[in-house]
Amino acid sequence: MPIPKLTNNDNKKGGKKEMQIKTLKVANIKADAQENIISGYASYFNNKDSHGDIITKGAFTKTIQENKNRIKVLWQHDLREPIGKPIDMLEDEKGLFTTSKISQTETGKKAMILARDGVLNEMSIGFYPIKEDYDNEKNANMIREIKLMEYSLVTLASNPLAQLTDVKHLLNFLKQFQQFLEPNLHFSCIQVDKKMFF
């Protein structure tokens, strides 16, 4: 079975709409390695991206109500690499804030490590535009309603705002574990980290 292709084509002139990708550089990704939780903004409102689109406040309201259980968290927009699921999605004044449970797959573990280390700090959405119109004054396509299918941790973003929030990991636990081991085994915190996670 062929894998559906994600595209940045917006098809503004009509015809069958394809899934679009909008990437945001989020200020921080919050990664709680103990619980495998990542949180951050998957989309920001009223910010013109590199494709000339602006997502407006309220664009996600209907999709959250009707489609929440089908939305997935992917690795780099690869439909063959789901890494988790949303446990909370909330529209606030800034945009769509998400909290996600990342699965303990090999790719999920890699995603958590890269988020924790600040290597991956950007998010991106894959969606179908439902309602949109062109604003001549802003010289932008205004996306007013979206059917969200997925959001991803990505390497590079098209919207410079969407980053992950703050990174928390097991450092306190490792320090306690180190103190427990050191009297007899003399492990350093780095050695403990490598033995546990790498």
Residue pairs with C-beta under 8 A, 6 or more apart in sequence:
3 79
3 80
4 19
4 79
5 18
5 19
6 19
6 20
6 21
6 77
6 79
6 126
7 18
7 19
7 20
7 21
8 20
8 21
8 51
8 158
9 18
9 20
10 20
10 51
10 53
10 129
10 141
11 17
11 18
12 132
12 134
12 141
17 128
17 129
19 126
19 127
19 128
19 149
20 126
20 127
20 128
20 129
21 77
21 124
21 125
21 126
21 158
22 43
22 49
22 51
22 53
22 55
22 124
22 125
22 127
22 158
22 159
23 49
23 122
23 123
23 124
23 125
23 154
23 156
23 157
23 158
23 159
23 162
24 41
24 42
24 43
24 44
24 49
24 95
24 122
24 123
24 124
24 125
24 157
24 158
24 159
24 160
24 161
24 162
24 163
25 121
25 122
25 157
25 159
25 160
25 161
25 162
25 163
26 40
26 41
26 42
26 121
26 122
26 123
26 161
26 162
26 163
26 164
26 165
27 40
27 41
27 161
27 163
27 164
27 165
28 40
28 121
28 163
28 164
28 165
28 166
28 167
29 38
29 39
29 40
29 115
29 120
29 121
29 123
29 153
29 163
29 164
29 165
29 166
29 167
30 37
30 38
30 39
30 40
30 164
30 165
30 166
30 167
30 168
31 37
31 38
31 112
31 115
31 116
31 164
31 167
31 168
31 169
32 38
32 168
32 169
33 112
33 116
33 168
33 169
33 170
34 169
34 170
34 173
35 101
36 84
36 101
36 102
36 103
36 104
36 108
36 112
37 87
37 99
37 100
37 101
37 102
38 84
38 99
38 100
38 102
38 111
38 112
38 115
38 153
38 164
39 97
39 98
39 99
39 100
39 164
39 165
40 97
40 98
40 123
40 162
40 163
40 164
40 165
41 94
41 95
41 96
41 97
41 98
41 123
41 161
41 162
41 163
41 165
42 89
42 95
42 96
42 97
42 98
42 123
42 124
42 125
42 151
42 162
43 55
43 60
43 95
43 96
43 123
43 125
43 151
43 159
43 162
44 55
44 94
44 95
44 159
44 161
44 162
45 55
45 56
45 57
45 59
45 93
45 94
45 95
46 54
46 55
46 56
46 57
47 54
47 55
47 159
47 161
48 54
48 138
48 140
49 158
49 159
50 158
50 159
51 158
52 139
52 140
52 141
53 140
53 141
53 142
53 143
54 135
54 138
54 140
54 141
54 142
54 143
55 95
55 143
55 146
56 142
56 143
56 144
57 91
57 93
58 91
58 144
58 145
59 143
59 144
59 145
59 146
60 89
60 91
60 96
60 146
60 148
61 91
62 130
62 145
63 71
63 127
63 145
63 146
63 147
63 148
64 89
64 91
64 148
67 147
67 148
67 149
68 86
68 89
70 149
71 85
71 86
71 89
71 148
71 149
71 150
71 151
72 82
72 84
72 85
72 149
72 150
73 82
73 83
73 84
73 85
73 86
73 100
73 102
73 150
73 151
73 152
73 153
74 81
74 82
74 83
74 126
74 150
74 151
74 152
75 81
75 82
75 83
75 107
75 111
75 152
75 153
76 152
76 153
76 154
76 155
77 124
77 126
77 150
77 152
77 154
78 152
79 150
81 107
82 103
83 102
83 103
83 105
83 107
83 108
83 111
83 153
84 100
84 101
84 102
84 103
84 108
85 100
85 101
85 103
86 98
86 99
86 100
86 101
86 151
87 99
87 100
87 101
88 98
88 99
89 96
89 97
89 98
89 99
90 96
90 97
90 98
91 97
95 161
95 162
96 125
98 123
98 151
102 108
102 111
102 112
111 120
111 153
113 197
114 120
114 153
115 121
115 153
115 164
115 167
116 167
116 169
117 167
118 167
120 153
120 154
120 155
120 164
121 163
121 164
122 153
122 154
122 155
122 156
122 157
122 162
122 163
122 164
123 151
123 152
123 153
123 154
123 157
123 162
123 163
123 164
124 151
124 152
124 154
124 157
124 158
124 162
125 146
125 148
125 150
125 151
125 152
126 148
126 149
126 150
126 151
126 152
127 146
127 147
127 148
127 149
128 146
128 147
128 149
129 143
129 145
129 146
130 145
130 146
130 147
131 143
131 144
131 145
132 141
132 142
132 143
132 144
132 145
133 141
133 142
133 144
134 140
134 141
134 142
135 141
135 142
153 164
170 196
171 189
174 189
174 192
174 193
174 196
175 189
177 192
178 187
178 188
178 189
178 192
181 187
181 192
187 195
